[in-house]
Amino acid sequence: MSDDKRQEAELYQRRFPLAAMRTPYIEVDDLILQRNLVRVQDKAREANVLLRPHLKTHKSLLVGRRQMQLGAVGLTASKPSEAMVFVDAGFTDITLAYPVIDPASVEDLIALAAARKARVGYIASSREGVDALDAVGTRFGVRLDCSLKIDVGLHRVGVRPDDPLALDLAADIASRRGLRFTGLLSHAGQAYSSTGSDELRRIALEEAELLTALRDKLILAGLPAVFISTGSTPTVLGAPIAPGSDEIRPGNYAFLDMTAVRLGLCGPEDLALTVVARVVATNERHVIIDAGSKTLSSDFGPHGTGGGGFGLAVSSHVAASRELYRVERLSEEHGFVAWSKECPPIGSLMRIYPNHSCAVMAQFDSFVLTSEGAEPQVAPVDARGRLT
């Protein structure tokens, strides 16, 4: 192995547990997690913007509480049932950044938020979405905070800022009895396909410029000045926070992953989440581990981005500990880890750095929080399985 390859492998090597737990399991390094949380909170504070982290990354009340203690204004949720876990636990300010089309899907959330005196904000990007939210808000006798979702380049959900429909929908939201028009919200997920820091800066700047220009247009049309909410982990970590944003909503920054490393957003020392697995078989090409697609997910990275394979791995075995391995293939319960110089023996442990930490966390009921000199803490993934 070349010196460069050996040095690269050493960057990923960490102390393995002395008494291994049942594998596979998620290990989260508490020191790295805290450092990541502080890093982005400080950046938001310095830019004078609010931070509303996306909880879909961790789905954890423990991590969410830390984010709030550090200064987050609230959290962002993906689905109504996911938001309900946090509202029920006492979180009082949540944005549901997912289009509501079926009024019944948020009835329980609205009722729970009222009982817990929590504010939940919603988004709409179509006439059908506006109708659905207005109907359920009117039925409950409340005015729901509603932001217009803007498509700034990902082309997933949202109305283009230069589409006349943007002005029409904003005016429609503002006119509804069951809604309160509160903001413009976007997610520049195309940043995950960027090729360097210059492109990340361009995407971040363009996102903010598109939304501020649209807000100016809405004001000229007689609508109120509303809040601008932007952000993704690549644009927050890889570029200055662009002027015009009032709030940022990164999620992956808490744990980070190999996608973030490939994008140049961080180094191996910033990866808080790993998966510990055990070697169960070997052959002339692969080490077989007890972590497959049901553990690591078959995700190449957010929005399908990423390099080849399903993560990198290091070995607990002394002879193999200075080699960096690639997880090449997955079946449901097995991972195929390529080896060339040293084959980790059956029974030894491997630490996997996954492509996409959010997708991995969603596979588990719990994770192990580790800290040097302290007993490992097993914490629940509180909103696991909340998909509706």
C-alpha positions in Angstrom: 0.0 0.0 0.0 1.3 3.5 -0.8 2.1 5.9 2.0 -0.7 8.2 0.7 -3.2 5.4 0.9 -2.0 4.4 4.3 -2.3 8.0 5.6 -5.8 8.3 4.2 -6.8 5.1 5.9 -5.4 6.4 9.2 -7.7 9.5 8.9 -10.7 7.2 9.2 -9.4 4.9 11.9 -10.9 5.2 15.4 -10.9 3.2 18.6 -13.2 0.2 18.3 -15.3 -0.8 21.3 -13.5 -3.1 23.7 -16.7 -5.0 24.4 -18.6 -5.1 21.2 -22.3 -4.7 21.1 -24.5 -6.8 18.9 -23.8 -5.8 15.3 -24.7 -4.0 13.2 -25.3 -0.8 15.1 -25.0 3.0 14.7 -22.3 4.7 16.6 -22.4 8.5 17.0 -19.3 10.3 18.3 -20.6 12.8 20.9 -17.7 15.2 20.6 -17.9 15.3 16.8 -21.7 15.7 16.9 -21.4 18.6 19.3 -18.7 20.3 17.3 -20.8 20.0 14.1 -23.8 21.5 15.8 -21.9 24.4 17.3 -20.1 25.1 13.9 -23.4 25.8 12.0 -25.1 27.6 14.9 -22.1 29.9 15.1 -22.2 30.5 11.4 -25.9 31.4 11.5 -25.4 33.7 14.4 -22.5 35.5 12.7 -24.6 35.9 9.5 -27.5 37.2 11.6 -29.9 34.5 10.3 -32.1 32.1 12.2 -31.3 28.3 12.2 -34.1 25.8 11.9 -32.4 22.4 11.5 -34.1 19.6 9.6 -34.8 16.8 12.1 -35.1 14.1 9.4 -31.3 13.6 9.7 -31.4 12.4 13.3 -35.1 11.9 14.2 -33.8 12.1 17.8 -35.2 14.1 20.6 -31.8 14.1 22.2 -30.1 15.7 19.2 -33.1 18.1 18.6 -32.9 19.4 22.2 -29.2 20.0 21.8 -29.9 22.0 18.7 -32.5 24.1 20.5 -30.2 24.6 23.5 -27.5 26.0 21.2 -29.8 28.6 19.8 -32.0 27.1 17.0 -35.3 28.9 16.6 -37.2 25.7 15.9 -37.0 22.5 13.8 -38.0 21.4 10.4 -39.9 18.1 9.8 -40.6 16.0 6.8 -43.9 14.4 7.6 -46.8 15.2 9.9 -46.3 12.1 12.0 -42.6 12.9 12.4 -43.5 16.4 13.5 -46.0 15.0 16.0 -43.2 13.1 17.9 -41.4 16.4 18.6 -44.5 18.5 19.3 -45.7 15.8 21.8 -42.2 16.0 23.5 -42.5 19.7 24.0 -41.0 21.3 21.0 -43.0 24.5 20.3 -41.9 25.7 16.8 -41.9 23.3 13.8 -42.0 23.8 10.1 -43.5 21.0 8.1 -41.5 21.3 4.9 -43.6 18.9 2.9 -46.6 19.7 0.6 -49.9 18.8 2.2 -52.5 17.6 -0.4 -54.8 15.5 1.8 -56.4 17.6 4.6 -56.8 14.6 6.8 -53.0 14.0 6.9 -52.5 17.0 9.2 -55.7 16.8 11.3 -53.9 15.0 14.2 -50.9 17.4 14.0 -53.1 20.5 14.2 -55.1 19.1 17.1 -51.8 18.1 19.0 -50.2 21.5 18.3 -53.3 23.3 19.7 -53.2 21.1 22.8 -49.4 21.7 23.3 -49.6 25.3 22.4 -47.1 24.8 19.6 -46.7 26.7 16.3 -46.5 24.5 13.2 -45.9 26.2 9.8 -46.9 24.5 6.5 -46.0 24.9 2.9 -48.0 24.9 -0.4 -46.8 24.8 -4.0 -50.1 24.2 -5.9 -53.7 25.2 -5.9 -54.6 21.8 -4.5 -52.2 22.3 -1.6 -53.6 25.7 -0.8 -57.2 24.3 -0.9 -56.2 21.4 1.4 -54.6 23.5 4.0 -57.3 26.2 3.9 -60.0 23.5 4.3 -58.4 21.9 7.4 -57.5 25.2 8.9 -61.1 26.5 8.5 -62.5 23.3 9.9 -60.4 23.7 13.0 -61.2 27.4 13.3 -57.5 28.4 13.1 -55.3 30.2 10.6 -52.4 28.1 9.6 -49.0 29.7 8.9 -48.3 28.9 5.3 -45.2 29.5 3.2 -45.1 29.3 -0.6 -42.6 26.6 -1.7 -40.3 27.9 -4.5 -38.3 25.7 -6.9 -34.8 27.2 -7.2 -33.3 24.5 -9.3 -33.9 21.0 -7.9 -37.1 20.7 -9.9 -38.8 18.5 -7.2 -41.5 20.5 -5.5 -42.2 24.2 -5.8 -43.3 26.8 -8.2 -40.6 28.6 -10.2 -40.1 32.2 -9.0 -40.6 33.6 -12.5 -43.8 31.7 -13.1 -46.9 34.0 -12.9 -48.4 31.2 -10.7 -46.1 32.2 -7.9 -47.8 35.6 -7.5 -51.2 34.0 -8.0 -50.6 31.4 -5.3 -49.2 33.9 -2.9 -52.2 36.1 -3.3 -54.5 33.1 -2.9 -52.8 32.0 0.3 -53.1 35.6 1.7 -56.8 35.7 0.9 -57.8 32.4 2.6 -59.7 32.4 5.9 -57.9 29.3 7.2 -54.3 30.5 6.2 -51.8 33.2 7.1 -49.2 33.9 4.3 -45.9 33.9 6.2 -43.0 33.1 3.9 -41.2 31.9 0.9 -39.3 28.6 1.4 -36.8 26.8 -0.8 -34.3 23.9 -0.9 -31.4 24.1 -3.3 -30.9 20.4 -3.3 -29.1 20.6 -6.7 -26.1 21.8 -4.6 -25.4 18.1 -3.9 -24.4 17.8 -7.6 -22.0 20.7 -7.5 -18.5 20.3 -8.7 -16.7 22.8 -6.4 -16.8 25.7 -4.0 -17.4 28.3 -6.8 -20.6 26.5 -7.9 -21.8 26.1 -4.4 -21.4 29.9 -3.8 -23.3 30.5 -7.1 -26.2 28.2 -6.1 -26.4 29.7 -2.6 -26.4 33.3 -3.9 -28.9 32.6 -6.7 -31.3 30.9 -4.2 -31.4 34.0 -2.0 -31.5 36.4 -4.9 -34.5 34.5 -6.6 -36.5 34.6 -3.3 -35.7 38.2 -2.4 -36.6 39.3 -6.0 -39.9 37.4 -5.7 -40.6 39.0 -2.3 -40.1 42.4 -3.8 -42.5 41.6 -6.6 -45.1 40.4 -4.0 -44.8 43.6 -2.0 -45.3 45.7 -5.1 -48.5 43.7 -5.7 -49.7 44.7 -2.3 -48.9 41.5 -0.4 -47.1 41.6 3.0 -43.3 41.4 3.3 -42.7 37.7 4.3 -40.0 35.6 5.7 -37.4 33.9 3.5 -36.3 30.4 4.5 -33.5 28.8 2.5 -30.7 26.3 2.9 -29.2 22.9 2.5 -26.1 21.5 4.2 -23.9 22.0 1.1 -24.8 25.7 0.7 -24.5 26.3 4.4 -21.1 24.7 4.9 -19.7 25.2 1.4 -20.5 28.9 0.9 -21.1 32.1 2.8 -24.7 32.5 3.9 -26.2 34.7 1.2 -27.7 38.1 2.0 -31.5 38.0 1.9 -32.1 34.8 3.8 -33.8 35.2 7.1 -33.5 31.5 8.1 -31.5 28.5 7.1 -32.6 24.8 7.3 -29.7 22.4 7.0 -30.1 18.9 8.4 -27.2 16.6 7.4 -24.6 18.9 9.1 -25.3 17.2 12.4 -23.7 13.9 11.4 -22.3 14.4 7.9 -21.2 11.5 5.6 -19.1 10.5 2.7 -21.2 12.6 0.3 -20.1 15.7 2.3 -16.5 14.5 2.2 -16.7 14.1 -1.6 -18.1 17.6 -1.9 -15.3 19.0 0.1 -17.6 20.2 2.9 -15.7 18.3 5.6 -13.0 15.8 6.3 -13.1 12.3 7.9 -12.6 13.9 11.3 -16.0 15.6 11.0 -18.0 12.4 10.4 -20.1 11.8 13.6 -22.0 8.8 12.4 -20.6 5.4 11.6 -21.9 1.9 11.4 -20.1 -0.9 13.2 -20.5 -4.3 11.6 -18.9 -7.8 11.9 -17.2 -9.9 9.3 -19.2 -13.1 8.9 -17.5 -14.6 5.8 -14.6 -14.0 3.4 -13.6 -15.0 -0.1 -10.9 -14.1 -2.6 -12.5 -10.8 -3.5 -14.7 -9.7 -0.6 -15.2 -9.6 3.1 -18.8 -10.2 3.9 -20.2 -8.1 6.8 -23.6 -8.3 8.6 -24.7 -4.9 7.3 -26.6 -4.8 4.1 -29.1 -2.5 2.4 -31.5 -2.8 5.4 -28.7 -1.2 7.5 -26.7 1.0 5.2 -29.5 1.7 2.7 -28.8 1.5 -1.0 -28.5 5.2 -1.2 -25.7 6.7 -3.3 -26.2 10.0 -1.5 -28.8 12.8 -1.2 -31.0 13.1 -4.3 -29.1 10.1 -5.8 -25.8 11.8 -5.9 -22.5 10.4 -4.8 -19.6 8.2 -6.0 -19.4 4.5 -6.5 -20.1 2.0 -3.8 -22.0 2.3 -0.5 -19.4 3.8 1.8 -15.8 3.3 3.0 -14.7 1.0 5.8 -11.8 0.4 8.2 -11.0 -2.8 10.2 -10.5 -3.5 13.8 -7.9 -6.2 13.0 -4.4 -5.1 13.6 -2.9 -6.4 10.4 -5.7 -4.8 8.3 -6.2 -1.6 10.3 -4.1 0.6 8.0 -6.1 -0.2 4.9 -9.2 1.6 3.6 -11.9 -0.6 2.2 -14.8 0.1 -0.1 -18.3 -1.3 0.4 -18.9 -2.4 -3.2 -22.3 -4.2 -3.1 -25.2 -4.8 -0.8 -27.8 -7.5 -0.5 -30.5 -7.1 2.2 -28.5 -8.5 5.2 -25.0 -8.6 3.8 -22.4 -6.1 2.6 -19.6 -7.0 0.1 -16.4 -5.2 1.1 -13.6 -5.4 -1.4 -10.1 -6.2 -0.1 -6.8 -6.6 -1.9 -3.8 -6.5 0.6 -5.1 -7.7 3.9 -8.3 -9.7 4.4 -10.0 -8.9 7.8 -10.7 -12.2 9.5 -14.1 -13.6 10.3 -15.4 -12.3 13.6 -13.5 -9.0 13.4 -15.3 -5.6 13.3 -15.4 -3.0 10.6 -16.4 0.6 10.9 -18.4 1.9 7.9 -18.7 5.5 6.9 -21.9 5.6 4.8 -22.8 7.7 1.8 -25.9 9.2 3.4 -26.2 9.4 7.2 -29.9 10.4 7.1 -30.9 7.3 5.2 -28.9 5.1 7.6 -30.4 6.6 10.8 -33.9 5.9 9.4 -33.1 2.2 9.4 -32.5 1.9 13.2 -34.5 2.0 16.4 -31.6 3.3 18.4 -28.0 4.5 18.2 -25.0 4.4 20.5 -23.6 7.8 21.7 -20.0 7.4 22.5 -17.6 9.8 24.3 -14.0 9.3 25.4 -13.8 8.2 29.0 -17.6 7.8 29.4 -19.9 4.8 29.2 -21.7 4.5 25.8 -25.3 5.7 25.9 -28.0 4.0 23.9 -30.5 6.5 22.6 -33.7 6.0 20.7 -34.4 7.1 17.2 -37.6 8.6 18.4 -39.3 9.4 15.1 -38.2 6.3 13.3 -40.9 4.9 11.0 -42.9 8.1 11.0 -43.5 8.2 7.2 -47.1 9.6 6.9 
